[in-house]
Amino acid sequence: MTTPFFDAVIIGAGAAGLFCAAQAGQRGLKVLLIDHADKVAEKIRISGGGRCNFTNRELDPRAPHKHFVGQNPQFCRSALSRYQPADFIALVQRHGIPFHEKHKGQLFADRSAEDLIAMLLAECADGRVERWQPCGVRKIGFSTPSADGVSAHSYQIDTDRGMVEAASLVIATGGLSIPKIGATDFGYRIAHQFGLPLVERRPGLVPLTFDGDAWAPYAQLAGLALPVEIGTGAKKERMAFHEDLLFTHRGLSGPAVLQISSYWQPGQPLAIDLAPGVDLPAALAQAKARSRKLIANELATLVPGRLADAWAGQSPDWQRPINEAADKALARLAERLARWELTPTGTEGYKKAEVTLGGVDTRALSQQTLECKAQPGLYFIGEVVDITGWLGGYNFQWAWASAHACAQALPVH
């Protein structure tokens, strides 16, 4: 019995894998898409509250460093410039999927992420992509071209459904985030097998946690959300975001914290302005001149009431009528709210992380094709690569763009 031969085998049926398979199949390649999970594209299904933030209009492919993190964010410039948000939007429109923009260029499906999954599966069907799932991959072998040039290089993939052979192998297995939907280190193991360098992995777009005792005064604020400015890093490398913050029982979450978590380094403090755009010293001074209310009551006109109570309760100087408060005490309160400094003790880890920072070192890959420079016919796309986008559709656009670049480069045999 002969081993089935494919132009390309793609491992991982998430956003990048599905899109790459569809694009390659529609170019006329014989494609096999394999995934170990029962369902395809679980990350698409659960993202954006089930509506999938599938791209971002504000992405600037000429300046990837603005929205992407990694040792070399410029690596993704080529792929992003050749497959832009407008290209994916056109595909969504062609399939008649209604969508809307929330804010900051973020696009979501109106009805459900299922519409986008159905679209990707339809595109795969158009490309006559063969899909095996659930199907585990046990082992991958590689044979080099024969000396007489009769046989080219090929990959032998030992799967739960038998052995297959392929001229090209595409790894689209994602990162370590959200293991409950099937995330594994498979892609990193394959990179290691073929001698590719890896950048250290850690959770990204993840809630931050704080020491139990130190966090005790703020645990009562769990569930409270408010707009803030949050920053971290020294002046030259400082990164800051204007987004919503969410207090949790164990620490901080919400878009502001998820964004800053990709830049935060263990041991670094965060600086949070809990009343951005408000001149707190002036507002408190004016309140002192006209009011006899408690400081907490006046503060509650500037920030959420629960937050005002929690802050005023931290010092006897702040637990009195505002007209009786010392100017220095009010100045200290204003400063504390405008620059709340605190150092996270850790993160909620991969179980709550939306993405994985680090991965396959981009120096080992061609930025035009995503093929390994030293291993012919082996490609890495999407999250498994050391490219991580901001919250807001950037990671999905990297999945589409890297998949497209790879699919256009795969040779037909």
C-alpha positions in Angstrom: 0.0 0.0 0.0 1.5 3.3 -1.1 1.8 6.2 1.4 -0.6 9.1 0.4 1.4 12.1 -0.9 0.4 15.7 -0.5 1.9 19.0 -1.7 1.5 20.3 1.8 0.5 19.0 5.2 -0.7 21.7 7.6 -0.7 20.8 11.3 -3.1 22.9 13.4 -6.7 23.9 12.3 -6.9 27.2 14.1 -7.1 30.6 12.4 -3.7 30.4 10.7 -3.9 26.7 9.7 -7.4 26.9 8.3 -6.7 30.1 6.3 -3.3 28.7 4.9 -5.0 25.4 3.9 -7.8 27.3 2.1 -5.4 29.6 0.3 -3.0 26.9 -0.7 -5.8 24.6 -1.8 -7.3 27.3 -4.0 -4.0 27.7 -5.7 -4.3 24.1 -6.8 -2.1 22.3 -4.2 -3.1 19.0 -2.7 -3.5 19.9 1.0 -4.1 17.9 4.1 -5.0 19.7 7.3 -4.6 17.8 10.6 -5.7 18.7 14.1 -5.8 16.7 17.3 -8.9 18.4 18.7 -12.5 17.4 18.1 -13.4 20.9 16.9 -11.6 23.3 14.7 -10.8 26.9 15.6 -11.7 26.9 19.3 -9.8 30.2 19.8 -11.9 31.9 17.1 -15.1 30.4 18.7 -14.4 31.8 22.2 -12.6 35.1 21.3 -14.3 38.5 21.6 -17.1 37.1 23.9 -18.0 34.6 21.2 -18.1 37.2 18.4 -14.4 37.2 17.4 -12.5 40.4 17.0 -11.2 39.2 13.7 -9.0 42.2 12.6 -8.2 45.9 13.3 -8.6 48.7 10.8 -5.9 50.8 12.5 -3.1 48.3 11.8 -0.2 50.0 10.0 1.8 47.4 8.1 4.6 49.9 7.6 5.1 50.2 11.4 4.5 46.8 13.0 6.4 47.8 16.1 3.3 50.0 17.0 1.1 47.0 17.6 3.3 43.9 17.7 5.7 42.6 20.3 8.7 40.2 19.8 12.5 40.4 19.5 12.0 41.7 15.9 8.4 43.1 15.3 9.6 44.3 11.9 9.7 40.7 10.8 6.0 40.7 10.2 6.0 43.8 7.9 6.3 41.9 4.7 3.4 39.5 5.4 1.2 42.3 6.9 1.7 44.6 3.9 0.8 41.9 1.4 -2.4 40.8 3.2 -4.0 43.7 5.0 -7.1 44.1 7.1 -9.0 45.4 4.1 -8.3 42.1 2.3 -9.8 40.0 5.1 -12.7 42.4 5.4 -13.4 41.9 1.7 -13.5 38.1 2.3 -15.9 38.5 5.2 -18.2 40.7 3.1 -18.0 38.3 0.2 -19.5 35.6 2.5 -22.2 38.0 3.6 -21.1 38.1 7.2 -22.4 41.2 9.1 -19.8 42.9 11.4 -19.4 46.1 13.3 -16.6 48.2 14.7 -16.5 48.5 18.5 -13.8 51.1 19.0 -10.2 51.7 18.1 -10.6 49.9 14.8 -11.7 46.6 16.4 -14.0 44.6 14.1 -16.4 41.9 15.4 -18.9 39.6 13.8 -22.5 40.8 14.5 -24.0 37.4 15.1 -21.3 34.9 16.2 -17.7 33.7 15.7 -19.3 30.6 14.2 -20.0 32.6 11.0 -16.2 33.1 10.6 -15.4 29.5 11.2 -18.1 28.4 8.7 -16.5 30.9 6.2 -13.0 29.4 6.7 -14.3 25.8 6.3 -16.2 26.9 3.1 -12.9 28.4 1.8 -11.1 25.1 2.6 -13.9 23.2 0.8 -13.4 25.4 -2.2 -9.7 24.5 -2.2 -10.6 20.8 -1.9 -8.6 20.6 1.4 -8.7 17.2 3.0 -9.2 17.4 6.8 -8.3 14.8 9.4 -9.6 15.4 12.9 -9.4 14.5 15.6 -6.1 13.1 14.5 -2.9 13.2 16.5 0.6 13.4 15.0 3.0 10.9 16.6 6.3 11.5 14.8 7.7 13.5 11.9 10.6 12.4 9.7 12.5 14.1 6.9 14.3 12.7 4.0 16.8 14.7 1.9 17.0 14.6 -1.9 18.7 11.6 -3.3 22.2 12.1 -4.7 21.0 11.2 -8.2 18.3 13.8 -8.0 15.5 11.3 -8.6 13.7 12.0 -5.3 13.2 15.5 -3.8 13.1 16.2 0.0 10.0 15.1 1.8 8.4 14.9 5.2 7.0 11.6 6.6 4.2 12.3 9.1 3.1 9.4 11.3 -0.5 10.1 12.4 -3.3 8.3 14.2 -4.8 7.6 10.8 -1.6 6.3 9.2 1.5 7.6 7.5 1.4 10.4 5.0 4.2 12.1 3.0 4.5 15.8 2.0 6.8 18.0 0.1 6.0 20.9 2.5 5.1 20.9 6.2 3.4 23.9 7.8 3.2 24.2 11.6 0.3 26.3 12.7 -0.2 24.8 16.2 -0.4 28.1 18.1 1.0 28.7 21.6 0.5 27.5 25.1 -2.4 29.8 26.1 -5.8 28.3 27.1 -4.8 24.6 27.4 -8.4 23.6 28.1 -9.2 24.2 24.4 -6.3 22.0 23.3 -3.2 24.2 23.4 0.1 22.2 23.5 3.8 22.7 23.0 3.8 20.6 19.8 5.0 23.4 17.5 7.9 24.2 19.8 8.9 20.5 19.9 9.0 20.3 16.1 11.1 23.5 16.0 13.5 21.9 18.5 13.6 18.7 16.5 14.8 20.6 13.4 17.2 22.8 15.3 15.4 26.1 15.2 16.1 28.5 18.0 13.2 29.4 20.4 12.6 32.7 22.2 11.5 32.1 25.8 7.8 31.7 26.1 5.5 33.4 28.7 1.8 34.2 29.0 0.7 37.4 27.1 -2.5 39.5 27.2 -3.0 38.0 30.7 -4.5 39.3 34.0 -1.9 40.2 36.7 -1.9 39.0 40.2 -0.7 40.5 43.5 0.4 39.2 46.9 -2.6 38.2 49.1 -1.9 40.6 52.1 -0.8 43.5 50.0 -3.9 43.1 47.8 -6.3 42.8 50.8 -7.4 46.5 50.8 -8.4 46.2 47.1 -10.0 42.8 47.0 -13.2 44.4 48.0 -13.2 46.2 44.7 -13.5 43.0 42.7 -15.9 43.6 39.7 -15.2 47.4 39.5 -14.2 48.6 36.1 -13.0 52.1 35.2 -11.0 53.9 32.4 -7.3 54.4 33.4 -3.9 55.2 31.9 -1.5 52.3 32.8 2.2 52.3 32.1 5.3 50.3 32.8 9.1 50.5 32.0 11.8 53.2 32.3 11.3 56.5 30.4 13.0 55.4 27.2 11.1 52.1 26.9 8.0 53.2 28.8 4.8 51.8 27.4 1.3 53.1 28.3 -2.3 52.4 27.4 -5.6 54.3 27.9 -8.1 51.4 28.4 -10.5 50.0 31.0 -9.2 48.4 34.1 -11.0 45.6 36.0 -10.4 44.8 39.7 -10.5 41.0 40.5 -10.2 39.1 43.7 -6.6 38.2 42.9 -5.5 41.3 41.1 -6.1 43.3 38.0 -7.6 42.5 34.6 -9.5 44.3 31.8 -8.1 45.6 28.5 -5.7 48.0 30.1 -3.9 45.2 32.1 -4.0 42.6 29.3 -2.3 45.2 27.0 0.4 46.2 29.5 1.0 42.5 30.5 2.8 41.9 27.2 5.3 44.7 28.1 5.5 44.1 31.8 8.6 42.3 33.1 8.6 40.5 36.5 9.7 42.8 39.3 8.8 45.9 37.4 6.2 48.3 38.9 3.1 49.5 37.2 2.0 53.2 37.3 -1.7 53.7 37.0 -3.6 57.0 36.7 -7.1 56.1 38.1 -8.6 59.5 37.0 -7.0 60.2 33.6 -7.9 63.7 32.3 -8.9 64.9 35.7 -6.9 67.6 37.5 -7.3 66.0 40.9 -5.3 68.6 43.0 -7.4 71.4 41.6 -10.7 69.5 41.9 -10.0 68.6 45.6 -8.8 72.2 46.4 -12.0 73.6 44.9 -14.1 71.1 46.9 -12.3 72.1 50.1 -13.2 75.7 49.5 -17.0 75.0 49.1 -17.9 71.8 50.8 -18.2 70.2 54.2 -18.8 66.7 52.9 -16.5 63.8 53.7 -13.4 63.5 51.5 -14.7 60.1 50.2 -18.0 61.7 49.1 -16.3 64.5 47.2 -13.9 62.0 45.7 -16.8 59.9 44.5 -17.7 62.7 42.1 -14.4 62.2 40.3 -13.9 58.4 40.5 -16.3 55.5 41.2 -17.7 55.5 44.7 -16.3 52.2 45.8 -12.8 53.3 44.7 -13.2 56.6 46.6 -14.2 54.7 49.7 -11.3 52.3 49.4 -8.7 55.1 48.9 -10.1 57.4 51.6 -10.1 54.5 54.1 -6.3 54.1 53.8 -5.4 57.1 55.9 -6.9 58.8 58.9 -6.0 62.1 57.2 -8.5 61.2 54.5 -11.4 60.2 56.8 -12.8 63.6 57.6 -14.8 66.4 56.1 -12.8 67.9 53.2 -12.9 71.4 54.6 -11.0 70.1 57.6 -8.3 68.3 55.6 -4.8 69.6 55.4 -3.7 70.8 52.0 -0.8 68.3 52.1 -3.1 65.4 52.8 -5.3 66.3 49.8 -2.2 66.7 47.6 -1.0 63.3 48.7 -4.4 61.7 48.0 -4.4 63.3 44.5 -0.9 62.1 43.8 -1.7 58.6 45.0 -4.8 58.3 42.7 -3.0 59.8 39.7 0.1 57.6 40.1 -0.8 54.4 41.9 2.4 52.4 41.9 2.3 48.7 42.5 4.3 45.7 41.5 2.5 42.5 40.4 3.8 39.3 41.9 2.8 37.3 38.8 0.1 36.5 36.2 -2.9 34.2 36.0 -0.8 32.0 33.7 -1.6 30.3 30.4 -5.0 29.2 31.6 -6.2 32.8 31.4 -3.7 34.2 28.8 -5.1 35.1 25.4 -1.7 34.6 23.7 1.8 33.2 24.2 4.8 35.6 24.0 7.9 34.3 22.5 8.1 31.2 20.2 10.1 30.3 17.1 12.9 32.8 16.6 12.1 35.0 13.5 15.8 35.0 12.6 15.4 31.3 11.6 12.5 32.1 9.1 12.1 34.0 5.8 9.9 37.0 6.4 8.6 36.7 2.8 7.5 33.0 3.0 7.7 31.9 6.7 9.9 29.0 5.5 12.8 27.9 7.7 16.1 29.2 6.2 18.0 26.0 7.1 15.3 23.4 6.7 13.7 23.3 3.3 9.9 22.9 3.1 9.3 23.5 6.8 7.1 26.6 7.6 5.9 28.1 10.9 2.9 30.6 10.9 0.7 32.3 13.4 1.1 32.4 17.1 3.9 29.7 17.3 6.2 32.4 15.9 7.8 35.1 18.1 5.3 37.7 17.0 2.5 38.8 19.4 -0.1 41.5 18.6 -1.9 43.9 20.9 -5.4 43.1 22.1 -7.9 44.2 19.5 -7.7 41.9 16.4 -4.0 42.2 15.7 -3.2 38.6 16.5 -5.9 37.4 14.1 -4.5 39.7 11.4 -1.1 38.2 11.9 -2.6 34.7 11.6 -4.3 35.6 8.3 -1.2 37.5 6.9 1.4 34.9 7.9 -0.9 32.1 6.5 -1.4 34.0 3.3 2.4 34.6 2.8 3.1 31.0 3.4 0.3 29.7 1.2 1.5 31.8 -1.8 5.0 30.5 -1.4 4.2 26.7 -1.1 5.4 25.0 -4.3 3.0 22.8 -6.3 4.4 19.3 -7.0 
